[in-house]
Amino acid sequence: MKLIKQKMLIIKFTLLTAIFALSTFLGVKISRKYYSRVKELKQFQSALNIFEEKIKFTYEPIPDVFEEISQNVKGNIGDIFEKASENMKLMSAGVAWEKAIDESTTKLTKEDKEVLKGLAKMLGKTDLDGQVNEIRLTLKFLETKLQEAEIEKAKNEKMYRTLGATVGLALVIILV
């Protein structure tokens, strides 16, 4: 009888530990989206700076520049540039860019994506100065979005991590 009670206690302890760990994991996972958004916005800024410099000084075609950016920028942002480069073989640069943004699996908000899609208006349609000005305008909007994302991250990241652990602990206490 004592052996059965010990086994039941071990099972209960294991389940309670699993509940706490799962709850904490979910809190951390939710909090990561804020970190990821900030990281992706910074990567976009870097990629667009490369794009601006490349078209100003090398006069390479946009698909080639995007292909090079996709090789230098890792993750989802590099994938967007790669997809846009591939799409440009089949459609105009602006449409290809918008399609790549729409099909992306980033942590960017709808507003972030709309800012990035704004680049499509002039992409490949104007002279060098027009495109450079459009890139700079997009970079300014991205800077604003990055500041918003940093504030949101500071406010919510720690809260969700703490909330996950607290909910897990509360469940454990209730079930004990």
C-alpha positions, -999 to 999 in steps of 0.1 A, spaced: 0 0 0 29 23 9 45 16 -25 13 26 -44 11 59 -25 48 66 -34 41 59 -70 10 81 -70 30 109 -54 57 106 -80 31 107 -108 14 137 -93 47 155 -88 57 147 -125 24 160 -138 25 192 -117 61 198 -129 49 193 -165 21 217 -161 44 244 -147 70 238 -174 44 239 -202 28 271 -189 62 288 -185 72 276 -220 40 291 -235 47 324 -218 82 325 -231 70 315 -266 45 343 -267 71 368 -254 95 359 -282 72 374 -309 81 409 -296 118 401 -297 115 386 -332 96 416 -346 123 440 -334 150 418 -349 132 415 -382 126 453 -384 164 458 -378 172 432 -405 149 450 -430 167 483 -422 200 467 -428 188 451 -461 173 483 -474 205 502 -466 224 476 -487 198 479 -514 202 517 -515 239 516 -517 239 489 -543 216 507 -567 234 540 -561 269 528 -568 268 495 -588 237 500 -611 230 463 -608 195 452 -618 171 450 -588 166 411 -590 204 407 -588 206 431 -558 178 413 -541 194 379 -547 226 392 -531 207 406 -501 190 373 -497 224 356 -494 237 382 -468 205 384 -447 195 352 -429 161 340 -419 127 353 -429 139 386 -442 164 369 -466 137 346 -477 115 377 -487 143 391 -508 149 358 -524 112 353 -532 110 388 -546 140 382 -568 124 350 -581 91 367 -586 107 395 -607 114 369 -634 77 366 -639 62 400 -630 71 436 -624 94 445 -595 66 462 -575 41 434 -577 69 408 -570 79 428 -538 43 430 -526 37 393 -532 69 384 -514 58 405 -484 23 390 -484 36 355 -485 62 360 -458 60 342 -424 75 370 -403 64 384 -369 58 418 -385 25 434 -379 1 444 -407 12 480 -404 48 470 -407 40 451 -439 21 480 -453 51 503 -448 73 478 -466 48 474 -494 50 512 -499 84 506 -515 66 487 -543 50 519 -557 83 532 -572 103 500 -574 117 497 -609 94 524 -622 114 555 -617 149 568 -621 177 561 -597 169 592 -576 132 583 -573 140 549 -561 167 561 -536 142 586 -522 115 559 -519 140 536 -500 149 565 -477 112 572 -470 106 535 -463 136 535 -439 122 565 -420 88 548 -416 106 516 -405 125 536 -379 92 548 -365 79 512 -365 111 500 -348 107 525 -320 71 514 -315 82 477 -315 110 484 -289 85 501 -266 60 472 -271 88 447 -265 99 464 -233 63 465 -220 51 430 -230 81 406 -232 88 404 -195 50 404 -187 43 373 -208 72 354 -194 62 362 -159 25 356 -167 33 321 -180 52 311 -149 26 327 -126 -3 309 -143 17 276 -141 24 281 -104 -12 290 -97 -24 258 -115 1 237 -95 -11 253 -62 -48 246 -72 -41 210 -81 -21 203 -49 
